[in-house]
Amino acid sequence: MNGKHNAEQQRTEDPWAPVTVPADQSAYDQQQAAYKRQLTAAGYGAEQRARYIEESGQDPEYAASVWDEQVVPAAEAAGIIPENPNPFSPAEEATHAARDAAVSQFWEQHPEYDVFSNSPENQALFRQAMEHGDQKAREVLGDKVAEHMLSRPRESTVECDREVDEEIDL
């Protein structure tokens, strides 16, 4: 109990303090289930989200985006609902960490990169850094890589490499 209190106290005192990530997928799943129950009890659950999207009269993708990026964060900021204690699964956390470490390693080897320049050389270096990070994350994590968290998931690299000869009627 005391450790939990200290973690809550530390979070309010130091917003940049490191966050503890559950290493066990089942612990993460339990944590997310409890969070979803809290959202539902406060009127911000999956059913309420679906009703908002349906009744908004907006494009469903746009309405979903508004719910996820404006309505829920506003409710969190107002204290109506709690913040998601851990929005990323253990695989996603590991993917971010491995990718970030690899990208940092790439930048250490390329001090010529100028963050304020949009030159073709800098654009090429940036793409190389992202590809290096993605490749290293896949090497280190294997099948545990959260592909949707990488800059170029495997299926999108295949789609980009082949030509599409499709006419679109306007």
Protein Blocks (a to p, Z undefined) as FASTA:
>chain_A
ZZmmmmmmmmmmmmmbccdddfbfklmmmmmmmmmmmmmmnopafklmmmmmmmnopafk
lmmmmmmmmmmmmmmmnomaccdfblbcfklmmmmmmmmmmmmmmmmmmmmbcfkbccfk
lmmmmmmmmmmmmmmmmmmnmmmpcfklpmbdfklmmmmmpccdddddZZ
